[in-house]
Amino acid sequence: MRNTIHHRQLFFWIGFLLLALALSFIRFRLDLTSEKRYSLSEQSKELMKTLDSPLKVKIYLDGNLNSGFLRLKKSTVEMLEELKVYSSKPIKIEFEDPSSVAKPEEREKYYAELASRGLIPTNVYERDDDGKIIQKTIFPWLEMEYKGKKVTVNLLKNIRGNSGDENLNISIIELEYEITDAVRRLVSTEVEKIAFLEGHDELSEEATYDISKSLSRYFQIDRGRLGNDAAILSPYKVVIIAKPQNPFSEKEKLIIDQYIMNGGKVLWLIDGVRVAEENFSVSGMSPAIPLDLNLSDQLFRYGIRINPIILQDVQCAQMPVNVAESGETPHFEPVPWFFAPLLLTSNAHPITRNIPPVRSEFCSNIDLVGENKQVSAVLLLATSDNTHIIGTPTNIDLREMPSASDKNYFNTGYVPVGVLLEGSFESVFANRMLPDSVMNISKIRSRSVNTRQIFVADGDIIKNEISIVPGDSAALPLGFDRFTGLQYGNKDFIENAVLYLADEDGWMQLKNKNFKLRLLNKQIVLDQKLKWQLINVLFPLVIFVLFGVVFQLVRKRKYLR
């Protein structure tokens, strides 16, 4: 009998070991969080399988960090470890704390070197044990190296108006997108192309330098006129039309139309009104007249109308004004510039999700027209709930600025300025005479395949300012306000818009992830600190003692029998 029991035990342990050995070869991961925060998308899993060389990752977010940045660091490492599971090649993770350099002069030199490579530091202000405020410099960045090629990833989203905890939460949410975006740039061997149209007094290369530099990480960027070849736009994933000032010919409209009909994507940045801004510095006045680009019929057929009006908004950028008396030393103070609305961004779409307001200037509004049931629309940009509409033609007089508190003047709200349309569009040239001398076109396509277009009723949102110093000039970051030092969301919006238009694999949808922000109530923590300390220390001891007592009683009772 005893031998049978021993044999059963032997068979049990052999079976257990064999099962454990078999399970070691099976990948099984279970995410029990409600928002599936530890689950990778299928795109990310497939991407990591394409690696054919080791990937090195250096994390600069290290050292003496507060709890918030420790959470960001921990989430970053967890994301990399999760990606490592599906990677076909090893991923080596290293840590480096730039502040650990002992000598101050060497540390500052190293900081400057990192900043020159695009790793901009963040200053964090905290209180020490004595209550004094101290400043820490951290680098919320990581650097990836693959086959000798390096890219950097900014781990911290810093959205003006959000609390630190909210920004950290957004940063954690977008970790998968930001990290896999860098991996895609490293492993990509095919360079796709986008184009800026020229020939209608569009914004110059210098005026779009910053966004071109940003987009060049993903695309080859060309600029040029349309000419006579109907197929000239075929190689391009996206075409950008940035603030044209002169009308389009019927021939050019046909080339753009057929590009869209064949699946092309266009980012339209179109003014509805022409304003001679140079007149403001001379007389303080400028005429504002409707801008006719000969595009109204084409945009109408696609489902859009850009109205020839100007929007003013209480939520706006600031403009420096000299408030000194005549003959005195100039003294500039910021005043609201109602003609530069800070456009609200929709949090419901990956293009505008978690980006700051977008700065505009002399923008117009967009109406959706027609009844094309095969096209869906998404509002991307809108004014605030304190908006005024100015019809044109009119004269703009800077000396007649309204009061921001005048509710009778700012009596309109949430006026659409940017819209995304997706679906099958109708051609404006269906059943129409075709313009002459267009090559490589044998038959008009009257309806497009499923495609996307984005329309914004302001061309200035893609325009960067130019800093001019004696003997030199430099482009400022897109969306940066040199007078206030604020960074608006223009660059994020344009970059996301182009990436979304070119995205055929659904990568941008990774931005739609959402984690609940579960924060401790700091007041309750302070009030009940001692209570929970006692519970955490004493409760385990009580459980342990009770277990010991019960165990001894059971054991004593068993052996007394």
ZIMORA-V369767 format. One record per residue. N is the residue number from 1. PSI is psi in radians with two decimals (* if undefined). OMEGA is omega in radians with two decimals (* if undefined). D_FIRST is the distance of its C-alpha to the first C-alpha in Angstrom with 1 decimal. Layout:
BEGIN
N/PSI/OMEGA/D_FIRST + N/PSI/OMEGA/D_FIRST
END
This chain:
BEGIN
1/-0.80/-3.13/0.0 + 2/-0.65/3.11/3.8 + 3/-0.64/3.11/5.4 + 4/-0.74/3.11/5.2 + 5/-0.74/3.12/6.5 + 6/-0.72/3.12/8.8 + 7/-0.71/3.11/10.0 + 8/-0.74/3.11/10.8 + 9/-0.68/3.13/12.7 + 10/-0.80/3.13/14.4 + 11/-0.65/3.13/15.5 + 12/-0.84/-3.10/16.7 + 13/-0.63/3.07/18.8 + 14/-0.77/3.10/20.2 + 15/-0.69/3.13/21.2 + 16/-0.77/3.13/22.7 + 17/-0.70/3.12/24.7 + 18/-0.70/3.11/26.0 + 19/-0.75/3.12/27.1 + 20/-0.71/3.12/28.9 + 21/-0.73/3.14/30.5 + 22/-0.72/-3.13/31.7 + 23/-0.44/3.14/33.1 + 24/-0.33/3.13/35.0 + 25/-0.01/-3.11/37.2 + 26/2.19/3.09/38.0 + 27/2.08/-3.12/40.9 + 28/2.02/-3.10/40.2 + 29/2.29/-3.08/42.5 + 30/2.10/3.13/42.7 + 31/1.92/-3.08/46.0 + 32/0.02/3.12/45.5 + 33/2.57/-3.07/49.1 + 34/-0.61/-3.12/51.4 + 35/0.17/3.11/54.1 + 36/0.84/-3.06/51.8 + 37/-0.32/-3.13/53.4 + 38/0.24/-3.14/50.8 + 39/2.18/3.11/51.0 + 40/2.64/3.04/53.3 + 41/2.80/3.11/55.6 + 42/-0.60/3.11/55.1 + 43/-0.74/-3.13/58.4 + 44/-0.71/3.13/57.2 + 45/-0.78/-3.14/54.0 + 46/-0.62/3.12/56.0 + 47/-0.80/-3.08/58.6 + 48/-0.42/3.10/56.1 + 49/-0.25/-3.12/54.9 + 50/-0.15/3.13/58.5 + 51/2.26/3.08/58.6 + 52/0.19/3.04/59.1 + 53/2.75/3.11/59.6 + 54/2.62/3.12/58.1 + 55/2.19/3.11/59.4 + 56/2.34/3.14/60.4 + 57/2.15/3.08/60.7 + 58/2.11/-3.12/62.4 + 59/2.10/-3.14/62.2 + 60/-0.13/3.10/65.2 + 61/1.51/-3.03/63.9 + 62/2.97/3.12/62.5 + 63/-2.63/-3.09/63.3 + 64/1.58/-3.06/63.9 + 65/2.66/3.04/63.6 + 66/3.09/-3.01/63.6 + 67/-0.63/-3.13/60.8 + 68/-0.83/-3.13/62.3 + 69/-0.47/3.02/62.8 + 70/-0.65/3.10/59.3 + 71/-0.70/3.10/58.0 + 72/-0.73/3.10/60.1 + 73/-0.81/-3.14/58.9 + 74/-0.76/3.14/55.2 + 75/-0.63/3.10/55.8 + 76/-0.80/3.13/57.5 + 77/-0.73/3.12/54.7 + 78/-0.70/3.12/52.2 + 79/-0.75/3.13/54.4 + 80/-0.69/3.11/54.7 + 81/-0.66/3.11/50.9 + 82/-0.73/3.09/50.4 + 83/-0.59/-3.13/53.0 + 84/-0.57/-3.13/51.4 + 85/-0.66/-3.06/48.2 + 86/0.00/-3.10/50.3 + 87/2.43/3.11/52.6 + 88/-0.23/3.12/52.8 + 89/2.79/-3.10/54.0 + 90/2.59/3.01/53.2 + 91/2.03/-3.11/54.9 + 92/2.16/-3.09/55.8 + 93/2.22/3.09/56.6 + 94/2.75/3.10/58.9 + 95/2.51/3.07/60.4 + 96/2.27/3.11/63.9 + 97/1.81/-3.11/65.7 + 98/-0.46/-3.11/69.5 + 99/-0.08/-3.12/70.3 + 100/-0.14/3.08/68.5 + 101/2.19/-2.94/71.6 + 102/-0.91/-3.04/73.0 + 103/2.27/-3.08/76.7 + 104/-0.72/-3.11/78.4 + 105/-0.65/3.10/80.8 + 106/-0.63/3.12/78.1 + 107/-0.77/3.12/76.0 + 108/-0.64/3.10/78.9 + 109/-0.71/3.12/79.6 + 110/-0.69/3.07/76.0 + 111/-0.79/-3.12/76.2 + 112/-0.65/3.11/79.3 + 113/-0.77/3.10/77.7 + 114/-0.73/3.14/74.8 + 115/-0.62/3.12/77.2 + 116/-0.37/3.09/79.3 + 117/0.11/3.09/76.2 + 118/-0.01/-3.14/75.8 + 119/1.49/-3.07/73.3 + 120/2.25/-3.10/75.2 + 121/2.86/3.07/73.9 + 122/2.29/3.11/73.4 + 123/2.26/-3.13/74.6 + 124/2.28/-3.13/72.4 + 125/2.18/-3.10/73.8 + 126/2.84/3.07/71.5 + 127/2.38/3.09/71.9 + 128/-3.01/-3.09/70.7 + 129/-0.42/3.14/69.5 + 130/0.03/3.13/73.1 + 131/0.02/3.14/74.0 + 132/2.51/3.11/76.1 + 133/2.19/3.12/76.0 + 134/2.63/-3.14/75.0 + 135/2.29/3.06/75.1 + 136/2.46/3.08/72.3 + 137/2.09/3.13/72.8 + 138/2.78/3.13/69.7 + 139/1.65/-3.12/69.4 + 140/1.10/-3.05/67.2 + 141/2.75/2.88/67.0 + 142/2.72/-3.12/64.8 + 143/2.26/3.13/66.0 + 144/2.49/3.10/64.4 + 145/2.26/-3.11/65.1 + 146/2.05/-3.13/64.4 + 147/0.67/3.11/65.9 + 148/-0.09/3.13/68.6 + 149/2.39/-3.09/69.5 + 150/2.50/2.98/69.2 + 151/2.68/3.12/69.3 + 152/2.67/-3.13/69.0 + 153/2.16/3.06/67.4 + 154/2.05/-3.07/68.6 + 155/-0.30/-3.01/65.6 + 156/2.15/2.99/67.7 + 157/2.14/-3.08/69.6 + 158/1.52/-3.08/72.5 + 159/2.11/-3.12/74.0 + 160/2.32/-3.13/77.0 + 161/-0.37/3.09/76.6 + 162/2.67/3.02/72.8 + 163/2.90/3.12/71.1 + 164/-0.71/3.13/69.2 + 165/-0.68/3.13/65.8 + 166/-0.74/3.12/67.0 + 167/-0.67/3.10/68.0 + 168/-0.66/3.12/64.8 + 169/-0.76/3.09/62.9 + 170/-0.70/3.13/65.0 + 171/-0.72/3.13/64.5 + 172/-0.70/3.13/60.7 + 173/-0.72/-3.01/61.0 + 174/0.18/-3.12/63.1 + 175/-0.78/-3.11/61.0 + 176/-0.77/-3.14/59.5 + 177/-0.84/-3.06/62.9 + 178/-0.74/-3.10/64.7 + 179/-0.79/-3.14/62.1 + 180/-0.49/3.05/61.7 + 181/-0.73/3.10/65.4 + 182/-0.72/3.12/65.8 + 183/-0.73/3.14/63.2 + 184/-0.69/3.12/65.1 + 185/-0.57/-3.13/68.3 + 186/-0.70/-3.03/66.8 + 187/-0.24/-3.08/65.2 + 188/2.29/3.10/68.0 + 189/-0.28/3.14/70.1 + 190/2.18/-3.13/72.4 + 191/2.01/3.09/75.1 + 192/2.81/-3.03/76.2 + 193/2.51/2.96/79.8 + 194/2.88/-3.05/81.5 + 195/2.45/2.91/85.3 + 196/2.20/3.09/87.8 + 197/2.55/3.05/90.8 + 198/2.99/3.07/94.3 + 199/-0.03/-3.14/97.8 + 200/0.54/-3.10/98.3 + 201/0.73/3.05/98.7 + 202/3.04/3.10/95.0 + 203/2.48/-3.08/93.6 + 204/2.96/3.09/94.2 + 205/-0.63/3.12/91.6 + 206/-0.65/-3.11/92.3 + 207/-0.31/3.10/91.8 + 208/0.38/-3.05/88.3 + 209/-0.78/-3.01/87.4 + 210/-0.77/3.14/84.5 + 211/-0.57/3.08/82.7 + 212/-0.72/3.11/83.4 + 213/-0.72/-3.14/81.8 + 214/-0.77/-3.12/78.7 + 215/-0.37/-3.13/78.4 + 216/-0.21/3.03/78.9 + 217/-0.39/-3.07/75.3 + 218/-0.55/-2.95/74.3 + 219/2.75/2.84/77.3 + 220/2.27/-3.05/80.4 + 221/2.13/3.09/83.3 + 222/2.75/3.07/86.5 + 223/2.49/3.09/89.8 + 224/3.04/3.11/92.6 + 225/2.86/-3.06/94.9 + 226/-0.73/-3.13/94.1 + 227/-2.56/-3.06/96.9 + 228/-0.09/-3.04/97.2 + 229/2.04/-3.12/93.9 + 230/-0.35/-3.10/91.7 + 231/0.19/-3.02/88.6 + 232/-0.48/-3.11/89.2 + 233/-0.08/-3.05/86.5 + 234/-0.66/-3.09/83.8 + 235/-0.10/-2.96/82.1 + 236/2.34/3.10/81.5 + 237/-0.67/-3.09/78.5 + 238/2.48/3.03/80.5 + 239/2.30/-3.13/84.3 + 240/2.18/3.08/85.6 + 241/1.80/-2.92/89.0 + 242/1.70/3.00/89.9 + 243/1.02/3.05/92.9 + 244/2.61/-3.13/95.5 + 245/-0.26/-3.12/99.1 + 246/2.66/-3.05/100.9 + 247/2.65/3.04/100.6 + 248/2.48/3.06/98.4 + 249/2.84/3.10/100.2 + 250/-0.60/3.11/99.2 + 251/-0.77/3.13/98.1 + 252/-0.67/3.10/95.7 + 253/-0.68/3.12/94.4 + 254/-0.74/-3.13/93.6 + 255/-0.77/3.12/91.7 + 256/-0.74/-3.11/89.6 + 257/-0.83/-3.10/89.1 + 258/-0.48/3.00/87.9 + 259/-0.76/3.11/85.6 + 260/-0.72/-3.12/83.9 + 261/-0.49/-3.14/84.0 + 262/0.29/3.05/82.0 + 263/0.10/3.13/79.3 + 264/2.67/3.14/81.0 + 265/2.42/-3.09/80.4 + 266/2.37/2.97/83.2 + 267/1.87/-3.12/83.4 + 268/2.08/3.06/86.7 + 269/1.57/-2.89/88.2 + 270/2.24/3.01/91.5 + 271/2.53/3.04/94.2 + 272/-0.26/-3.04/95.9 + 273/2.52/3.05/98.9 + 274/2.15/3.13/101.1 + 275/2.22/3.12/101.9 + 276/1.47/-3.03/104.3 + 277/-0.45/-3.14/102.5 + 278/-0.37/3.13/105.0 + 279/-0.40/-3.10/107.6 + 280/-0.69/-3.10/105.8 + 281/-0.30/-3.11/106.7 + 282/-0.94/-3.03/110.4 + 283/-0.16/-3.06/111.1 + 284/0.15/-3.13/107.9 + 285/2.71/3.08/108.1 + 286/2.43/3.02/106.9 + 287/2.61/3.06/107.2 + 288/2.04/-3.08/104.0 + 289/2.69/3.10/104.4 + 290/2.46/3.14/102.0 + 291/1.97/-3.13/100.6 + 292/1.91/3.14/101.0 + 293/0.11/-3.10/98.8 + 294/0.59/3.13/99.3 + 295/-0.08/-3.00/95.6 + 296/-0.79/-3.11/95.8 + 297/-0.64/-3.13/95.6 + 298/-0.82/3.13/92.7 + 299/-0.64/3.11/90.6 + 300/-0.72/3.14/91.5 + 301/-0.55/3.09/90.1 + 302/-0.28/3.09/86.9 + 303/0.34/-3.02/86.7 + 304/2.49/2.93/88.2 + 305/2.19/3.05/91.5 + 306/2.02/-3.04/92.4 + 307/2.49/-3.13/95.1 + 308/1.16/3.12/98.1 + 309/2.95/3.07/97.5 + 310/2.38/-3.13/96.6 + 311/2.34/2.95/94.0 + 312/2.58/-3.06/94.3 + 313/2.42/3.07/91.4 + 314/-0.63/3.05/91.0 + 315/1.71/-2.98/87.7 + 316/3.02/3.07/89.4 + 317/2.94/3.12/89.9 + 318/2.63/3.09/92.4 + 319/2.29/3.13/95.8 + 320/2.30/-3.14/97.7 + 321/2.37/3.12/101.2 + 322/1.98/-3.10/104.0 + 323/0.07/-3.13/104.9 + 324/2.63/3.08/107.5 + 325/2.77/3.14/111.2 + 326/2.26/-3.14/113.6 + 327/-0.25/3.12/114.5 + 328/2.93/3.10/111.6 + 329/2.27/-3.11/108.7 + 330/2.37/3.10/106.2 + 331/1.99/-3.04/103.3 + 332/2.38/3.04/100.6 + 333/2.54/-3.13/98.2 + 334/2.40/3.05/95.6 + 335/2.70/-3.14/96.4 + 336/2.31/3.08/94.5 + 337/1.54/-2.99/95.2 + 338/-0.33/3.14/94.7 + 339/0.06/3.10/95.2 + 340/1.21/-3.12/92.0 + 341/2.49/2.99/89.2 + 342/1.80/-2.97/85.7 + 343/2.34/3.09/83.9 + 344/2.51/-3.13/80.6 + 345/2.42/-3.13/77.6 + 346/2.32/3.11/75.2 + 347/0.07/-3.07/71.6 + 348/-0.01/-3.11/70.4 + 349/2.49/-3.09/70.9 + 350/-0.40/3.12/69.6 + 351/-0.75/-3.03/73.2 + 352/0.06/-3.11/74.2 + 353/2.24/3.05/70.9 + 354/0.66/3.00/70.9 + 355/2.65/-3.12/74.3 + 356/2.98/3.06/77.3 + 357/2.65/-3.10/80.4 + 358/2.23/-3.13/82.6 + 359/2.28/3.09/86.2 + 360/3.09/3.09/88.8 + 361/2.17/-3.10/92.6 + 362/0.86/-3.12/95.1 + 363/2.77/3.07/92.3 + 364/-2.99/3.12/92.8 + 365/2.89/-3.10/90.6 + 366/2.37/2.99/88.8 + 367/2.48/2.98/88.8 + 368/2.28/-3.08/86.5 + 369/2.87/3.11/88.7 + 370/3.07/-3.12/88.3 + 371/0.87/3.10/85.6 + 372/1.78/-3.08/83.5 + 373/-0.14/3.12/80.1 + 374/0.10/3.13/78.6 + 375/2.27/3.07/79.0 + 376/2.60/-3.09/77.0 + 377/2.50/3.07/78.4 + 378/2.20/3.09/76.8 + 379/2.22/-3.11/79.0 + 380/-0.74/-3.06/78.4 + 381/2.44/3.11/81.4 + 382/2.80/3.07/83.5 + 383/3.10/3.13/85.9 + 384/-2.98/-3.13/85.2 + 385/0.18/3.08/86.3 + 386/1.35/-3.02/89.7 + 387/2.58/3.04/91.4 + 388/2.46/-3.14/95.0 + 389/2.24/3.10/96.3 + 390/2.13/3.09/99.6 + 391/2.79/3.12/101.3 + 392/2.71/0.10/103.3 + 393/2.64/3.14/105.9 + 394/3.03/3.02/106.5 + 395/2.32/3.09/107.5 + 396/2.14/-3.12/104.9 + 397/2.01/-3.11/106.6 + 398/-0.30/-3.13/104.6 + 399/-0.08/-3.11/107.0 + 400/0.99/3.12/105.9 + 401/2.38/-3.14/102.2 + 402/2.99/3.04/100.8 + 403/2.42/-3.12/99.0 + 404/-0.35/-3.12/95.2 + 405/0.03/-3.11/95.2 + 406/1.66/-3.10/97.4 + 407/-0.43/3.11/95.1 + 408/-0.47/3.12/98.0 + 409/-0.90/3.12/98.2 + 410/1.29/-2.96/94.5 + 411/0.24/3.12/93.8 + 412/2.74/-3.12/91.4 + 413/2.69/3.02/87.7 + 414/0.95/3.13/85.0 + 415/2.21/-3.12/87.3 + 416/2.33/3.09/85.4 + 417/-0.53/3.13/86.2 + 418/2.30/-3.06/83.3 + 419/2.46/3.00/81.5 + 420/2.28/3.04/78.9 + 421/2.34/3.12/79.4 + 422/2.42/3.09/76.8 + 423/-2.64/-3.11/77.0 + 424/2.02/-3.06/79.6 + 425/2.67/3.06/83.2 + 426/2.48/3.13/86.4 + 427/2.40/3.08/88.9 + 428/-0.25/-3.12/92.3 + 429/0.13/3.06/94.0 + 430/2.24/3.12/92.7 + 431/0.58/3.10/95.9 + 432/2.74/3.04/98.2 + 433/2.40/-3.12/100.6 + 434/2.52/3.06/99.0 + 435/2.69/-3.10/100.8 + 436/2.95/2.98/102.4 + 437/0.58/3.02/101.5 + 438/2.11/-3.09/97.7 + 439/2.85/3.05/96.0 + 440/0.72/3.03/92.7 + 441/2.01/-3.09/92.5 + 442/-0.56/-3.10/92.8 + 443/2.38/3.13/91.4 + 444/2.28/2.99/90.8 + 445/2.11/-3.02/87.3 + 446/-0.31/3.10/87.9 + 447/2.43/-3.05/84.4 + 448/2.78/2.85/82.0 + 449/2.96/3.13/78.4 + 450/2.20/-3.11/76.1 + 451/-3.02/-3.05/77.1 + 452/2.57/2.99/77.8 + 453/2.56/3.06/80.9 + 454/2.32/-3.11/81.4 + 455/2.25/3.08/84.8 + 456/2.24/-3.08/86.1 + 457/0.82/3.06/89.5 + 458/2.17/3.13/90.3 + 459/-0.28/-3.05/90.7 + 460/-0.23/-3.08/90.8 + 461/-0.27/3.11/87.0 + 462/0.02/-3.04/86.5 + 463/2.15/3.05/89.4 + 464/2.63/3.07/88.9 + 465/2.73/3.13/91.6 + 466/2.17/3.07/93.4 + 467/2.07/-3.08/94.1 + 468/2.14/3.03/97.4 + 469/2.77/-3.11/98.5 + 470/2.08/3.09/101.6 + 471/0.03/-3.09/101.1 + 472/2.81/3.05/97.6 + 473/2.68/-3.11/95.5 + 474/2.54/3.12/91.8 + 475/2.27/3.05/89.7 + 476/2.77/3.10/87.9 + 477/2.43/3.13/84.4 + 478/2.24/-3.13/84.5 + 479/-0.02/-3.13/84.5 + 480/2.27/3.11/85.4 + 481/1.89/-3.05/88.2 + 482/-0.40/-3.09/90.2 + 483/-0.61/-3.12/92.1 + 484/-0.24/-3.11/89.1 + 485/0.21/-3.12/86.4 + 486/2.56/3.09/84.1 + 487/2.04/3.12/82.0 + 488/3.08/-2.97/81.8 + 489/0.32/-3.07/79.4 + 490/-0.81/-3.10/81.8 + 491/-0.77/3.12/80.0 + 492/-0.73/-3.11/76.6 + 493/-0.87/-3.10/78.0 + 494/-0.77/-3.14/79.8 + 495/-0.80/3.12/77.0 + 496/-0.66/-3.14/74.4 + 497/-0.80/-3.13/76.9 + 498/-0.76/3.13/77.4 + 499/-0.66/3.13/73.6 + 500/-0.74/3.12/72.9 + 501/-0.65/-3.09/75.6 + 502/-0.16/-3.02/74.2 + 503/1.97/3.10/70.6 + 504/-0.03/-3.08/69.2 + 505/0.03/3.08/65.5 + 506/0.38/-3.12/65.1 + 507/-0.64/-3.09/64.7 + 508/-0.37/3.14/67.0 + 509/-0.30/3.08/64.6 + 510/-0.38/3.11/62.4 + 511/-0.21/-3.11/65.0 + 512/0.02/3.05/64.1 + 513/2.67/-3.14/60.9 + 514/2.17/3.07/60.9 + 515/2.45/3.08/58.8 + 516/2.40/3.13/59.2 + 517/1.75/-3.08/60.8 + 518/1.66/-3.07/58.6 + 519/2.58/3.06/60.5 + 520/2.52/3.03/60.1 + 521/1.92/-3.00/62.9 + 522/-0.59/-3.13/64.5 + 523/-0.75/3.10/66.3 + 524/-0.68/3.12/63.1 + 525/-0.75/3.14/61.4 + 526/-0.75/-3.08/64.2 + 527/-0.60/-3.02/64.3 + 528/0.38/-3.08/60.6 + 529/-0.88/-3.09/59.7 + 530/-0.71/-3.12/58.8 + 531/-0.87/-3.08/56.7 + 532/-0.47/3.03/54.5 + 533/-0.77/3.13/54.3 + 534/-0.73/3.13/53.0 + 535/-0.78/-3.10/50.5 + 536/-0.53/-3.11/49.2 + 537/-0.81/-3.00/48.9 + 538/-0.65/-3.05/47.8 + 539/-0.81/3.09/45.6 + 540/-0.64/3.13/42.8 + 541/-0.71/3.12/43.0 + 542/-0.77/3.12/42.7 + 543/-0.75/-3.13/39.7 + 544/-0.76/-3.14/38.0 + 545/-0.77/3.12/38.9 + 546/-0.72/3.11/37.7 + 547/-0.76/3.13/34.4 + 548/-0.73/-3.14/34.1 + 549/-0.84/-3.14/35.1 + 550/-0.75/-3.14/32.7 + 551/-0.75/-3.13/29.8 + 552/-0.69/3.12/30.7 + 553/-0.76/3.13/31.1 + 554/-0.77/-3.11/27.7 + 555/-0.74/-3.13/26.1 + 556/-0.73/-3.14/28.2 + 557/-0.68/-3.12/27.4 + 558/-0.81/-3.06/23.7 + 559/-0.36/3.06/23.7 + 560/-0.51/3.10/26.5 + 561/*/*/24.2
END
